[in-house]
Amino acid sequence: MAAAESPGPAVAGGPRGAAEADADGMGLTDLPGELLELILCCDVLGAADIGRVSCTCRRLREACQPRGKVWRERFRLRWPSLLKYYSHTDSVSWLEEYKARHNAGLEAQRIVASFSKRFFSEHVPCDGFSDIETLGCPSHFFEDELMCILNMEGRKGLTWKYYAKKILYFLRQQNILKNLKEYLQRPTDRQSFLEGAVLIDQYCNPLSDICLKSVQAQVDDITDKVRKVLRTKNPRHPSLASKAGEVLIPEVELQRQVLDAMNCVLYEQLKYKGNELDYYNSLNSYIHQVLIRRTGIPISLSVLYLTIARQLGVKLEPVNFPSHFLLRWCQGKEGSTDIFDYTYIDAFGKGKQLTVKECEYLIGHHVTEEFYGVVTSKEVLQRMVGNLLNLGKRESTDQSYQLLRDSLDLYLAMYPDNVQHLMLQARLYFHLGIWPEKVLDILQHIQALDPSQHGAVGYLVQHTLEHIERRKEEVGPEVKRRSDEKHKEVCFSIGLIMKHKRYGYNCVIYGWDPACMMGHEWIRNMNVHSLPHGPHQPFYNVLVEDGSCRYAAQENLEYNSEPREIPHPDIGRYFSEFTGIHYLANTELEIRYPEDLELTRATVQKIYSSGKE
């Protein structure tokens, strides 16, 4: 699909005339070396062509040597994004690199293709990625192939893209966790607040192109703008020196000039502001989004603010103030323990400088002196992750569950023996019905840390073991045939784009039952008995455009007059292609509904006879 053409074994006696001279003129091998290389680097030639050409004679074999320009250019044309992993000074066998990348592509395709069959009926288990962790190829080659799959044009290959995304998500998060643990092991003075914020951002958004270098470049650009403003106020200010930031500015007045210039640039020129209207949006916590959207919450804006100040020679310190993160700026003796020797800065409030009393007015109540103390970079990350945890708990959607899982991973990477968060992680996996074996491992760890938790641990262990036993008893997928008499009332079929008559949402059908299969409590809560046909009518599993999965009664669904793609994250789990009017079930879904495709096509032909297909 996305793998390269194999260089393969060279074929002796390649095309006649490749090395021979024409009767009346110059042969290819008579050309100057540079011109010969230029011809062989032409993008119309493939790897197999180069392999054959190199077998024709000694001159062409030398021109196509493994470490030469021809194979390097072949590698560059096929995988341009991978050149960043090489230095111009490296001695590289480009032929071997080409072969390695080609083989990594084949391996990636094999693994992605296997995932749908292995994990269609459940979430990918915790040991589902074990064969990926023992890859015999460079991980960046494997990731590059996954990106090639994700970037395939058109509306085909949806199932491949779905599982490629899951695998890439896992691989990148594992790498980011390693980087985070390495970061936490450094001495405190080498733990950059900005780098910590980037690591959290990367882990929660592993498929986005986020790196410390690009974030730092954007911060540097803001810093340069501050210097320009500062230069107009004080042309001899020490922050304008080439090594500014390496040495702290001791004079308070000069520090004040820096902060005034920062406020001018950030809040007046660039229009940064605290996001009061959409405070509980997770984007406010991601530093790359703060830079793009120029808005955030107190802690994310504070990280940006103190980073710029430090680059200009002003030392600001983070303060873990309750309900509203602040920075403090020393006005007295360096290292003073007197909270009144500091001015407190509210980066969320346009850099406003506050007294101790004004800080209390900000949150509406008195706090003790301990809350004005400085905190470490690890404690700053803990609070950032805690904010994301709380956001994940606010809703019960797939997106919020993913945020909760990611933030728990981060928290437990910092505090692996925190019983409260271990228990929350176990309960989350239990609730989602995923990774039962890992749930048991977590519960065993909790019991060892805190035996007093035996009641809650015992309950979850019992029900998790029952879940594992039920899974072992499963004999295979249930097959539903439309020709069965009990299914004669089912009107709609898999892959059709529908509209809900009452709520107006667009959706696609990925499953059906001849009658409502939910329990009595669900039927009562959803007021199903108020429907004219009640629960004794076909019900459909649908993927909704808002990202939710719903169970809808047949009488509430109708054909969509303007069918369009449904932007649901699980669309590729069930479908391989969107035709423009309907979805095609993938192999695993088609096994479960073997007679639906014919009806879907007939329905499309009948309902959408305008010739779109």
Salt bridges, closest charged atoms under 4 A:
GLU20 OE1 - ARG16 NH2 3.43
ASP49 OD1 - ARG52 NH2 2.68
GLU62 OE2 - ARG58 NE 3.31
GLU73 OE2 - ARG76 NH2 2.52
GLU96 OE2 - LYS99 NZ 3.92
GLU107 OE2 - ARG110 NH2 2.75
GLU122 OE1 - ARG471 NH1 3.34
ASP131 OD2 - ARG118 NH1 3.57
GLU143 OE1 - ARG172 NE 3.26
ASP144 OD2 - ARG101 NH2 3.04
GLU145 OE1 - ARG101 NH2 2.80
GLU182 OE1 - ARG186 NH2 3.18
GLU195 OE2 - ARG186 NH2 2.75
ASP201 OD2 - HIS288 ND1 2.63
ASP221 OD2 - LYS225 NZ 2.90
ASP224 OD1 - ARG227 NH1 3.24
GLU253 OE1 - ARG256 NE 3.76
GLU317 OE2 - LYS315 NZ 3.94
GLU317 OE1 - ARG328 NE 2.82
GLU334 OE2 - LYS315 NZ 3.32
ASP346 OD1 - HIS324 NE2 2.74
GLU360 OE1 - LYS357 NZ 3.69
GLU360 OE2 - HIS366 ND1 2.78
ASP417 OD1 - HIS445 NE2 3.04
GLU437 OE2 - ARG471 NH2 2.42
GLU469 OE2 - LYS472 NZ 3.67
GLU485 OE2 - LYS488 NZ 3.14
ASP513 OD1 - LYS480 NZ 2.45
GLU545 OE1 - ARG564 NH2 3.93
ASP546 OD2 - ARG550 NH2 2.81
GLU555 OE1 - HIS533 ND1 3.09
GLU565 OE2 - ARG155 NE 3.32
GLU588 OE1 - ARG592 NH1 3.65
GLU595 OE2 - ARG481 NH1 3.89
ASP596 OD1 - ARG482 NH1 3.18
GLU613 OE2 - HIS582 NE2 3.00
